[in-house]
């Protein structure tokens, strides 16, 4: 498979590159503001997703079989919302398979859980940008696959794990919310599932999250214990009382997608114990 990974300097992107090259795929990766690392077997190209002409030129020149978009900027609408639309326009032109990464942030948290049939009802600017991207991708490229995921955890190297370590050791201020519920997924499982789906003809919405719903504080306790830190040193608070505003309980139901995967999406209690 000839693969283009957009947003490859991020946490998920780097794991996609490792697994894709290990599997023998021909891989090109893009970077924008972050300098690209030296990654064996990967060809790097600069790309500004906000520039429709630049996106079109790259896709039509490289003509990859598959494009996985893992790029976003939480406070930048053009990258998060317009960029995926530019990709969908280009992949429709070349016939490439587009897999677009979305987020549980497209939901309000008012429902008890969200499966693939749930309609977005975002309450934050980031969630609105992600929902807009989903709409644009689905409209422009009906063959695209949109993969919603949740909080991504690794083996000590994810942003949330770094935050837990800094809080437990007193290197930063803040707290972990006890009322902010997510369904964490391990980055290895997520990357493997995306690459598996890339080699199918499946389209539309798919959920790729773990089966265990935990608060950010409960997740922090598991992370601290695995890292040999004292979980009692983790400050706690309630997001509903201290903010910032946003959805509180986002439980992605991934059972429908899991039935079509060989890759097992493990829950946090599985990969953190």
Secondary structure, DSSP 8 states (H G I E B T S, - for coil): -EEEEETTTSHHHHHHHHHHHHTT-EEEEEESSS-----TTEEEEE--TT-HHHHHHHHHHH--SEEEE----TT-HIIIIIHHHHHHHHHHHHT-EEEEEEEGGGS-S-SS-B-TT------SHHHHHHHHHHHHHHHH-TT-EEEEE--EE-SS-SHHHHHHHHHHTTSS---EESS-EE--EEHHHHHHHHHHHHTS---EEEEE--S--EEHHHHHHHHHHHTT--GGGS-EE-HHHH-----SB--B--HHHHTT-SS----HHHH--
